[in-house]
Amino acid sequence: MNGPIRASPATVADYERLFVNRGAYTLQSFRPSPDSGRHHYFRPKVKGSGQELVLTARTIRQHLEGELTIGLYAINPATQRSKWVAIDADYAGAMEDLLKLQYFLQQDRVQAALEMSRRGGHLWIFMEKPALARDCRIYIYDLALRLGLRIKGFGLADGIEVFPKHDELRAGEFGNAIRGPLGIHRGSNRRYWFYGADYDLQKQIDYLKRLRKLSEGQLCRSIAGKVMPPEFTRNRATAEQARPFTRTSGREFRILDHVGKVRIVGRNYVTQCPSCAEANRDRKGDNLAISVDDPRKYLCWAGCSREMIRRAVGRPIPARQSA
């Protein structure tokens, strides 16, 4: 298309009705991180006050017109409901798996929208009315397992990711955000369209509005008698467990005893990676994620291995001990 894209107030309102389920949102950074080269997402705040910004029609318009890129949260914690389910796949063979899902959803009279992405695609399912996140997750996980699709995590590095990623959120929690459709990905400087409509903003929105939405009654009938597969059930930390940790002096290695100040983001403690710090990286102190539910699980988003992290804190992994 030639010329800049413009989003009318009606288009912005339609986008909000389709995709926005709560006021919290994230922004994709314009500059890549010097540590990882990735364009990270962050929750924007009012300058000077630290108060988090609320998503507005103006921000949505800027996203659609390519001025900035927002990330959207699936769950509204006041209701534990979501307007949509998004299935993210970015591995070899991802599009084949998404097309398989789209076909079998069509057999359930669910019209899912397939969106291009940087390394694969996203499949979006819209609800007639916001549905319980738990029920949405049961529906997709059950279908994915019946089709033999890979699901990321739990021993698999590649596979589909399902948004919402949680059954419910506590007050003050956000869950995981996904890039808002029809904006420009800052890393590739590209706009990714939905298949099924011309590459025109209004025609894309009109296409999404025409799709048959999943009703709550249809969803409940589809999952009747089913539960979340136990291997994919996330054990949530209680409010007591989620409080700031206390350091211990036992012989067992605990990464939390060897890092500085931590903060809780979603289901993880976030802090500076000791290995990155040795290399004069991670100046923002957010490369290392440590599971709140099980602090034995930790990961450096910049790619430092456990061996590198253990060496950096002066507790190398013994030769015969697994990481």
C-alpha positions as CSV (number, residue, x, y, z in Angstrom):
1,M,0.0,0.0,0.0
2,N,1.1,3.5,-0.7
3,G,1.0,6.4,1.8
4,P,0.6,6.3,5.6
5,I,-2.2,4.3,7.2
6,R,-4.9,6.2,9.0
7,A,-7.2,4.8,11.6
8,S,-10.6,6.4,12.0
9,P,-12.4,6.7,15.4
10,A,-14.8,4.0,14.3
11,T,-11.9,1.6,13.4
12,V,-10.2,2.3,16.7
13,A,-13.5,1.6,18.6
14,D,-13.9,-1.7,16.7
15,Y,-10.3,-2.7,17.5
16,E,-10.9,-1.9,21.2
17,R,-14.1,-4.0,21.2
18,L,-12.3,-7.0,19.6
19,F,-9.0,-7.0,21.5
20,V,-8.9,-4.8,24.6
21,N,-10.0,-6.5,27.8
22,R,-8.4,-4.3,30.4
23,G,-6.7,-0.9,30.7
24,A,-3.2,-2.2,31.4
25,Y,-0.9,-2.7,28.4
26,T,2.8,-2.8,27.4
27,L,4.9,-0.9,24.8
28,Q,7.5,-2.4,22.6
29,S,10.8,-0.6,22.9
30,F,12.0,1.3,19.8
31,R,15.6,0.5,20.4
32,P,16.9,-3.1,20.8
33,S,18.4,-4.2,24.1
34,P,22.2,-4.0,24.0
35,D,22.3,-7.3,25.9
36,S,20.0,-9.4,23.7
37,G,19.3,-7.3,20.6
38,R,15.6,-7.8,21.2
39,H,12.9,-5.1,21.4
40,H,11.6,-5.8,24.8
41,Y,8.1,-4.8,26.1
42,F,7.5,-2.7,29.2
43,R,4.6,-1.2,31.0
44,P,4.6,2.6,30.4
45,K,4.4,5.0,33.2
46,V,3.6,8.7,33.7
47,K,6.8,10.7,33.8
48,G,7.6,11.9,37.2
49,S,4.9,10.0,39.1
50,G,5.6,6.4,38.3
51,Q,1.9,5.8,37.8
52,E,1.1,3.3,35.1
53,L,-0.6,4.6,32.0
54,V,-4.0,3.3,31.0
55,L,-4.7,2.3,27.4
56,T,-6.6,5.0,25.5
57,A,-8.2,5.4,22.1
58,R,-5.3,7.7,21.2
59,T,-2.7,5.0,22.0
60,I,-4.7,2.4,20.0
61,R,-4.8,4.8,17.0
62,Q,-1.0,5.3,17.3
63,H,-0.5,1.6,17.3
64,L,-2.7,1.1,14.2
65,E,-1.0,3.9,12.4
66,G,2.5,2.5,13.2
67,E,3.7,5.2,15.6
68,L,4.2,2.7,18.4
69,T,3.5,-1.0,19.2
70,I,1.4,-2.2,22.1
71,G,1.1,-5.5,23.9
72,L,-2.3,-6.7,25.1
73,Y,-3.2,-8.7,28.2
74,A,-5.6,-11.5,27.8
75,I,-7.2,-11.7,31.3
76,N,-9.2,-9.0,33.2
77,P,-8.4,-9.9,36.8
78,A,-11.7,-8.3,38.0
79,T,-13.7,-11.1,36.2
80,Q,-11.0,-13.7,35.3
81,R,-12.4,-13.6,31.7
82,S,-10.9,-13.0,28.3
83,K,-12.3,-11.7,25.0
84,W,-10.0,-13.9,23.0
85,V,-7.6,-16.8,22.9
86,A,-4.4,-16.4,20.9
87,I,-2.2,-19.3,19.9
88,D,1.4,-18.3,19.2
89,A,3.6,-20.6,17.1
90,D,7.1,-19.6,15.9
91,Y,9.0,-22.8,15.2
92,A,9.7,-25.0,12.1
93,G,6.4,-26.3,10.9
94,A,4.4,-23.8,12.9
95,M,2.1,-22.7,10.1
96,E,1.2,-26.3,9.4
97,D,0.2,-26.8,13.0
98,L,-1.8,-23.5,13.1
99,L,-3.6,-24.4,9.9
100,K,-4.5,-27.8,11.4
101,L,-5.9,-26.1,14.5
102,Q,-7.8,-23.6,12.3
103,Y,-9.4,-26.5,10.3
104,F,-10.5,-28.5,13.3
105,L,-11.9,-25.3,15.0
106,Q,-13.9,-24.8,11.8
107,Q,-15.4,-28.2,12.4
108,D,-16.5,-26.9,15.8
109,R,-18.1,-24.0,14.0
110,V,-15.4,-21.7,15.3
111,Q,-13.9,-19.3,12.8
112,A,-10.3,-18.5,13.9
113,A,-8.3,-15.8,12.3
114,L,-4.7,-16.6,11.2
115,E,-2.2,-13.7,11.6
116,M,1.3,-13.6,10.1
117,S,4.1,-13.1,12.6
118,R,7.9,-12.6,12.4
119,R,8.8,-16.3,12.6
120,G,5.5,-18.1,12.3
121,G,1.9,-17.0,13.0
122,H,-0.8,-16.3,15.6
123,L,-4.2,-17.9,15.6
124,W,-7.0,-15.8,17.2
125,I,-10.3,-17.0,18.5
126,F,-12.9,-14.4,19.6
127,M,-15.6,-14.8,22.2
128,E,-19.2,-13.5,21.8
129,K,-18.8,-12.4,25.4
130,P,-15.7,-12.6,27.6
131,A,-15.3,-16.2,28.9
132,L,-13.5,-17.6,31.9
133,A,-9.8,-17.9,31.1
134,R,-9.7,-21.4,32.7
135,D,-12.4,-22.7,30.3
136,C,-10.7,-21.1,27.3
137,R,-7.4,-22.9,28.2
138,I,-9.1,-26.3,28.7
139,Y,-10.7,-26.0,25.3
140,I,-7.5,-25.2,23.4
141,Y,-5.2,-27.6,25.4
142,D,-7.7,-30.5,24.9
143,L,-7.9,-29.8,21.1
144,A,-4.1,-29.4,20.8
145,L,-3.4,-32.7,22.6
146,R,-6.0,-34.6,20.5
147,L,-4.3,-33.3,17.4
148,G,-0.9,-34.3,18.7
149,L,0.5,-30.8,18.6
150,R,3.6,-29.8,20.5
151,I,3.0,-27.4,23.4
152,K,5.9,-25.3,24.5
153,G,7.4,-25.8,28.0
154,F,7.3,-28.9,30.2
155,G,10.3,-30.4,28.5
156,L,9.7,-29.0,25.0
157,A,11.6,-25.9,23.8
158,D,9.4,-25.5,20.8
159,G,5.6,-25.7,20.4
160,I,2.5,-23.6,20.6
161,E,1.9,-21.0,23.3
162,V,-1.6,-20.3,24.5
163,F,-2.7,-16.9,25.7
164,P,-4.1,-16.5,28.3
165,K,-1.3,-18.4,30.0
166,H,-3.0,-18.5,33.4
167,D,-6.4,-19.8,34.7
168,E,-6.8,-16.7,36.9
169,L,-4.9,-13.7,38.2
170,R,-4.7,-12.2,41.7
171,A,-5.2,-8.5,42.2
172,G,-2.2,-6.6,41.0
173,E,-1.1,-9.4,38.6
174,F,-1.0,-9.0,34.8
175,G,-0.2,-12.3,33.3
176,N,1.5,-12.3,29.9
177,A,1.0,-9.8,27.1
178,I,1.0,-10.6,23.4
179,R,1.8,-8.1,20.6
180,G,-1.4,-6.3,19.6
181,P,-2.3,-7.3,16.0
182,L,-2.1,-5.0,13.0
183,G,0.7,-2.8,14.4
184,I,4.3,-2.7,13.3
185,H,6.8,-5.1,14.9
186,R,9.8,-2.9,15.9
187,G,12.3,-5.7,15.4
188,S,11.4,-6.4,11.8
189,N,9.8,-3.0,11.0
190,R,6.9,-4.8,9.4
191,R,3.1,-4.9,9.8
192,Y,1.7,-8.4,9.9
193,W,-1.7,-8.9,8.4
194,F,-4.4,-11.5,8.9
195,Y,-5.0,-14.0,6.1
196,G,-8.5,-13.8,4.6
197,A,-8.7,-10.1,3.9
198,D,-6.9,-7.5,1.7
199,Y,-3.9,-5.7,3.2
200,D,-6.0,-2.7,4.2
201,L,-6.7,-1.7,7.8
202,Q,-10.4,-1.2,7.5
203,K,-10.9,-4.4,5.4
204,Q,-8.9,-6.3,8.0
205,I,-11.1,-5.0,10.9
206,D,-14.3,-5.7,8.8
207,Y,-13.1,-9.3,8.2
208,L,-12.5,-9.9,12.0
209,K,-15.9,-8.5,12.8
210,R,-17.6,-10.9,10.4
211,L,-16.0,-14.0,12.0
212,R,-18.3,-16.3,13.9
213,K,-17.5,-15.8,17.6
214,L,-17.4,-18.6,20.2
215,S,-20.4,-18.4,22.6
216,E,-20.0,-19.3,26.2
217,G,-22.7,-22.0,25.9
218,Q,-20.8,-23.6,23.0
219,L,-17.5,-23.4,25.0
220,C,-19.1,-25.0,28.1
221,R,-20.6,-27.8,26.0
222,S,-17.2,-28.4,24.3
223,I,-15.3,-28.8,27.6
224,A,-18.1,-30.6,29.6
225,G,-16.4,-33.2,31.8
226,K,-12.9,-32.1,30.9
227,V,-10.2,-30.6,33.0
228,M,-6.8,-29.0,32.3
229,P,-4.4,-31.8,31.7
230,P,-2.4,-32.3,34.9
231,E,1.0,-32.0,33.2
232,F,0.0,-28.4,32.1
233,T,-1.5,-27.3,35.4
234,R,0.4,-24.5,36.9
235,N,0.6,-24.6,40.7
236,R,0.2,-21.1,41.9
237,A,2.2,-19.7,44.8
238,T,0.0,-18.6,47.7
239,A,0.0,-15.0,48.8
240,E,2.3,-16.0,51.7
241,Q,4.7,-17.8,49.4
242,A,4.8,-14.8,47.1
243,R,6.2,-12.5,49.8
244,P,9.8,-11.4,49.6
245,F,12.1,-14.4,50.4
246,T,14.4,-14.8,53.4
247,R,17.9,-15.9,52.9
248,T,19.0,-19.2,54.4
249,S,22.4,-20.7,55.3
250,G,22.1,-24.3,54.3
251,R,24.4,-26.4,52.0
252,E,21.8,-26.6,49.2
253,F,22.5,-24.0,46.5
254,R,19.8,-21.4,46.3
255,I,20.1,-18.8,43.6
256,L,18.0,-16.4,45.6
257,D,20.8,-16.3,48.2
258,H,23.3,-15.0,45.6
259,V,21.4,-12.2,43.9
260,G,20.6,-8.6,44.8
261,K,17.3,-6.9,45.1
262,V,14.4,-8.8,43.4
263,R,10.9,-7.8,42.4
264,I,8.0,-9.9,41.4
265,V,6.8,-9.7,37.8
266,G,4.0,-12.2,37.0
267,R,5.1,-15.6,38.2
268,N,8.8,-14.7,38.5
269,Y,11.3,-12.9,40.7
270,V,13.2,-10.6,38.4
271,T,16.7,-9.4,39.2
272,Q,20.2,-8.7,37.7
273,C,21.9,-11.7,36.2
274,P,25.3,-12.2,38.0
275,S,26.9,-13.5,34.8
276,C,25.7,-10.5,32.8
277,A,26.9,-8.2,35.6
278,E,30.4,-9.6,35.3
279,A,30.4,-8.6,31.6
280,N,29.1,-5.2,32.5
281,R,25.7,-6.0,31.0
282,D,22.1,-6.0,32.4
283,R,22.3,-2.5,33.8
284,K,18.5,-2.4,34.2
285,G,18.7,-5.5,36.5
286,D,16.0,-7.6,34.8
287,N,17.7,-10.3,32.8
288,L,17.4,-13.1,35.4
289,A,14.0,-14.6,36.0
290,I,13.5,-17.0,39.0
291,S,10.3,-18.9,39.4
292,V,8.3,-17.8,42.5
293,D,6.6,-21.3,42.7
294,D,10.0,-23.1,42.5
295,P,13.1,-20.9,42.9
296,R,15.3,-23.8,41.7
297,K,14.1,-22.8,38.2
298,Y,15.9,-19.8,36.8
299,L,16.7,-18.4,33.4
300,C,18.8,-15.6,31.9
301,W,16.9,-14.0,29.0
302,A,20.3,-12.8,27.6
303,G,21.4,-16.4,27.2
304,C,23.8,-17.0,30.1
305,S,23.8,-20.7,31.0
306,R,23.4,-22.1,34.5
307,E,27.1,-23.0,34.6
308,M,28.0,-19.3,33.8
309,I,25.6,-18.0,36.5
310,R,26.9,-20.5,39.1
311,R,30.5,-19.6,38.3
312,A,29.7,-15.9,38.5
313,V,28.4,-16.2,42.1
314,G,31.3,-18.4,43.2
315,R,29.3,-21.6,43.4
316,P,30.3,-23.6,40.3
317,I,28.3,-26.8,39.6
318,P,30.2,-29.8,40.8
319,A,31.4,-32.1,38.0
320,R,29.1,-34.9,38.8
321,Q,26.1,-32.8,39.7
322,S,23.4,-32.0,37.2
323,A,22.4,-28.3,36.7
